[in-house]
Amino acid sequence: MKMNKQLKTGINFKKLKFNELGLITAVIQARATKEVLMVAYMNEESLKKTIDTNETWFWSRSRQELWHKGATSGNRQKVKNIKYDCDGDALLIEVDQTGGACHTGEESCFFNELYNREGNLGDNQQSLNQDYIIEVNKTEEKKAEGSKVERIDDSMLEDVLQSLYNTIAIRKKEPKEGSYTNYLFERGLDKILKKVGEEATEVVIAAKNSKPQELVNEVCDLLYHILVLLNEKEVKLNKILSELINRRNSESVR
C-alpha cells in the first residue's frame, strides 16, 4: 500500500526522491564534529519514526524490516537536524551519538583508509587483507590498554544471520547442482538432525582444546546447520530472534 506523502508530522515528503525500492540514502553525521558516522537506508515509514521519536530508524534490505539503531547495543542516535541534497535523493542527518556508531565499536564506520595523498602510498598500497590485520591489531591494542571494545550490535549480527538464512531458503526453492545445502535437503530431516548433532559434538570437543579459532569454526558450522534445520521445518529466523529478545528482557537472565 502506497503511503500518503503528507504525514502526521506535518512534514511534506514530496521533494524527496525515493528509489524504485522505496528507499533513500541516509548519511549520519555527528553534530559536534561533523564526522560522517555511517550510511544506511530509510523508507518513508522509518523516516517518519525517526522524526517522531528523534532517534534514527532504518530499513534493513536483507531482513526486509525496520530497525532501530542502538536498540540492542544502547548506542543510540539522537536526531538534531535532517537535510536533503539538491537532487532530493539523499538525506544528511545530524545526531548526537551515544557510544560507537559502527558495529565494530569504532566511533565511525569509515575507519578503513583506502587512499591518503599525504601518506604517499604509491606502489606500497596495502591490500584489504592487510587493512583487516591492522584493524584487528588496533582492537587488540585497545584490549591491552583496558579500553572497552563495544559489542557487535543487532544491525550487523542479525543482517549476517538473516542473509545466510535467506541464501539457504533460496537453495531450497531453487536447487543448485553441487550445492551441499541442497544435498542436506535432498537427504531429509534425519540427515539434517544428524549433522546438527555431529556439529554440536564438535563444538564441545573444540571448547576442550586450547585453539580459539577451532571453536569459532565449529560454532559457525553448527549455526549453519541450525539455519538449514529451521528452513527445513519452515521456522522463520525472526521467531528465534524475537524469543531471544524476550528472554534477554526477562528476569531470568538479569
C-alpha positions as CSV (number, residue, x, y, z in Angstrom):
1,M,0.0,0.0,0.0
2,K,1.4,3.4,-1.0
3,M,1.9,5.7,1.9
4,N,0.4,9.2,2.0
5,K,3.2,11.7,1.2
6,Q,1.8,14.2,3.8
7,L,2.5,12.5,7.1
8,K,1.0,13.2,10.6
9,T,4.1,15.1,11.5
10,G,3.0,17.8,9.0
11,I,6.3,17.4,7.0
12,N,5.8,17.0,3.3
13,F,8.0,14.4,1.6
14,K,7.1,15.3,-1.9
15,K,10.5,16.9,-2.5
16,L,12.3,13.6,-1.6
17,K,13.1,11.1,-4.3
18,F,12.8,7.5,-3.0
19,N,14.3,4.9,-5.4
20,E,12.4,2.1,-7.1
21,L,12.5,0.1,-3.9
22,G,11.0,3.0,-1.9
23,L,14.4,3.8,-0.2
24,I,16.5,6.9,0.2
25,T,20.2,7.0,1.3
26,A,20.7,8.4,4.8
27,V,24.1,9.8,5.7
28,I,24.5,10.1,9.5
29,Q,26.8,12.8,10.8
30,A,28.0,13.7,14.3
31,R,26.6,17.2,15.1
32,A,29.6,18.2,17.2
33,T,32.5,17.1,15.0
34,K,30.8,16.9,11.6
35,E,32.3,13.5,11.1
36,V,30.4,11.0,8.9
37,L,29.4,8.2,11.2
38,M,27.6,5.8,8.9
39,V,25.4,5.4,5.8
40,A,22.2,3.4,5.8
41,Y,18.8,3.4,4.0
42,M,15.4,4.7,5.1
43,N,11.9,4.3,3.7
44,E,9.0,6.6,4.4
45,E,8.0,4.7,7.5
46,S,11.5,4.7,9.1
47,L,11.9,8.4,8.3
48,K,8.6,9.1,9.9
49,K,9.6,7.1,13.0
50,T,12.9,8.9,13.1
51,I,11.2,12.3,13.1
52,D,8.5,11.2,15.6
53,T,11.0,9.6,18.1
54,N,14.1,11.9,17.5
55,E,16.1,8.7,17.2
56,T,17.3,7.0,14.0
57,W,15.3,4.2,12.4
58,F,16.4,2.5,9.2
59,W,15.2,-0.1,6.7
60,S,17.1,-3.4,6.6
61,R,17.4,-4.6,2.9
62,S,18.4,-8.1,4.0
63,R,15.8,-8.6,6.7
64,Q,13.1,-6.5,4.9
65,E,12.1,-4.8,8.1
66,L,12.6,-1.7,10.2
67,W,15.5,-1.5,12.7
68,H,16.1,1.0,15.5
69,K,19.7,2.0,15.8
70,G,21.1,1.0,19.2
71,A,18.0,-0.9,20.3
72,T,20.3,-3.8,21.4
73,S,23.7,-2.1,21.9
74,G,22.4,1.0,23.5
75,N,24.4,3.1,21.1
76,R,21.5,5.3,20.1
77,Q,21.5,8.4,17.9
78,K,19.6,11.5,19.0
79,V,18.5,13.4,15.9
80,K,19.1,17.1,15.8
81,N,18.7,18.0,12.2
82,I,17.7,16.5,8.9
83,K,18.6,18.0,5.5
84,Y,18.2,16.7,1.9
85,D,20.5,17.3,-1.0
86,C,19.9,19.3,-4.2
87,D,18.5,16.3,-6.1
88,G,16.3,15.2,-3.1
89,D,17.7,11.6,-3.3
90,A,19.9,11.6,-0.1
91,L,19.4,12.7,3.5
92,L,22.0,14.2,5.8
93,I,21.1,13.6,9.4
94,E,23.0,15.3,12.3
95,V,22.9,13.3,15.5
96,D,24.3,13.2,19.0
97,Q,25.8,9.7,19.1
98,T,25.9,7.5,22.2
99,G,28.9,5.1,22.1
100,G,30.3,4.0,18.8
101,A,28.2,4.2,15.6
102,C,29.9,1.3,14.0
103,H,29.2,-2.3,14.9
104,T,32.9,-2.8,15.4
105,G,33.0,-0.4,18.3
106,E,34.6,2.4,16.3
107,E,33.2,5.9,16.5
108,S,32.6,5.9,12.8
109,C,32.1,3.2,10.2
110,F,34.6,5.0,8.0
111,F,37.9,4.0,9.6
112,N,39.4,1.9,6.8
113,E,41.8,4.1,4.7
114,L,41.9,3.3,1.0
115,Y,43.9,6.2,-0.2
116,N,45.8,9.1,1.5
117,R,47.6,11.5,-0.7
118,E,49.7,12.8,2.2
119,G,50.6,9.2,3.1
120,N,52.4,8.6,-0.3
121,L,51.2,5.0,-0.6
122,G,52.2,4.7,-4.2
123,D,53.3,1.1,-5.1
124,N,53.3,0.1,-1.5
125,Q,49.4,0.3,-1.1
126,Q,48.2,-2.2,1.5
127,S,45.8,-4.9,0.4
128,L,42.4,-5.2,2.0
129,N,43.6,-8.2,4.0
130,Q,46.5,-6.1,5.4
131,D,44.0,-3.4,6.3
132,Y,41.9,-6.0,8.1
133,I,45.0,-7.2,10.1
134,I,45.7,-3.6,11.1
135,E,42.2,-3.2,12.4
136,V,42.5,-6.5,14.4
137,N,45.7,-5.2,15.9
138,K,44.1,-1.9,16.8
139,T,41.3,-3.9,18.6
140,E,43.9,-6.0,20.4
141,E,45.7,-2.8,21.5
142,K,42.5,-1.4,22.9
143,K,42.0,-4.6,24.9
144,A,45.6,-4.4,26.2
145,E,45.1,-0.8,27.3
146,G,42.0,-1.9,29.2
147,S,39.6,0.1,26.8
148,K,36.1,-1.2,26.5
149,V,35.5,-2.7,23.0
150,E,31.8,-2.3,22.1
151,R,30.0,-5.4,21.2
152,I,28.6,-6.0,17.7
153,D,25.0,-4.7,17.7
154,D,21.9,-6.1,16.1
155,S,22.3,-4.2,12.9
156,M,25.3,-6.4,11.9
157,L,24.7,-9.7,13.6
158,E,21.1,-10.0,12.5
159,D,22.0,-9.0,9.0
160,V,24.6,-11.7,8.7
161,L,22.3,-14.4,10.1
162,Q,19.3,-13.3,8.0
163,S,21.4,-13.2,4.9
164,L,22.6,-16.7,5.4
165,Y,19.1,-17.9,6.3
166,N,17.8,-16.3,3.1
167,T,20.5,-17.9,0.9
168,I,19.6,-21.3,2.4
169,A,16.0,-20.7,1.7
170,I,16.8,-19.8,-2.0
171,R,18.8,-23.1,-2.3
172,K,15.7,-25.0,-1.0
173,K,13.4,-23.4,-3.6
174,E,15.9,-23.2,-6.4
175,P,18.3,-26.2,-6.2
176,K,21.8,-25.7,-7.5
177,E,23.8,-28.6,-8.7
178,G,26.7,-29.5,-6.4
179,S,25.3,-27.5,-3.5
180,Y,25.9,-29.0,-0.1
181,T,22.8,-27.3,1.2
182,N,20.7,-29.0,-1.5
183,Y,22.3,-32.3,-0.6
184,L,21.1,-31.9,3.0
185,F,17.6,-31.0,1.9
186,E,17.5,-34.0,-0.5
187,R,18.6,-36.4,2.3
188,G,15.8,-35.0,4.5
189,L,15.2,-34.2,8.2
190,D,17.1,-37.2,9.7
191,K,20.3,-36.3,7.8
192,I,20.0,-32.7,8.9
193,L,19.4,-33.6,12.5
194,K,22.4,-36.0,12.4
195,K,24.6,-33.2,11.2
196,V,23.3,-30.8,13.9
197,G,24.2,-33.4,16.5
198,E,27.6,-34.0,15.0
199,E,28.4,-30.3,14.8
200,A,27.3,-29.8,18.4
201,T,29.7,-32.5,19.5
202,E,32.5,-30.9,17.5
203,V,31.8,-27.6,19.4
204,V,32.2,-29.5,22.7
205,I,35.5,-31.0,21.6
206,A,36.8,-27.7,20.2
207,A,35.9,-26.0,23.5
208,K,38.1,-28.5,25.3
209,N,41.1,-27.6,23.2
210,S,43.2,-24.5,23.5
211,K,42.7,-23.2,20.0
212,P,40.0,-20.4,19.9
213,Q,39.8,-20.3,16.1
214,E,38.9,-24.0,16.1
215,L,36.0,-23.2,18.4
216,V,34.9,-20.3,16.2
217,N,34.9,-22.6,13.1
218,E,32.9,-25.3,14.8
219,V,30.3,-22.8,16.2
220,C,29.9,-21.4,12.7
221,D,29.4,-24.9,11.3
222,L,26.7,-25.5,14.0
223,L,24.9,-22.3,13.3
224,Y,24.8,-23.0,9.6
225,H,23.3,-26.5,10.1
226,I,20.8,-25.0,12.6
227,L,19.7,-22.5,9.9
228,V,19.3,-25.4,7.5
229,L,17.1,-27.1,10.1
230,L,15.0,-24.0,10.6
231,N,14.4,-23.8,6.8
232,E,13.5,-27.5,6.7
233,K,10.9,-27.0,9.4
234,E,9.8,-23.7,7.9
235,V,10.6,-21.7,11.1
236,K,11.4,-18.1,10.4
237,L,14.6,-16.7,11.9
238,N,12.7,-13.8,13.2
239,K,10.9,-16.2,15.6
240,I,14.2,-17.2,17.1
241,L,15.5,-13.6,17.4
242,S,12.2,-12.4,18.9
243,E,12.4,-15.2,21.5
244,L,16.0,-14.3,22.3
245,I,15.0,-10.7,22.8
246,N,12.1,-11.8,25.1
247,R,14.5,-13.9,27.2
248,R,17.0,-11.1,27.3
249,N,14.3,-8.8,28.8
250,S,13.1,-11.4,31.2
251,E,14.1,-11.5,34.9
252,S,15.6,-15.0,34.4
253,V,18.7,-13.6,32.6
254,R,19.3,-10.5,34.7
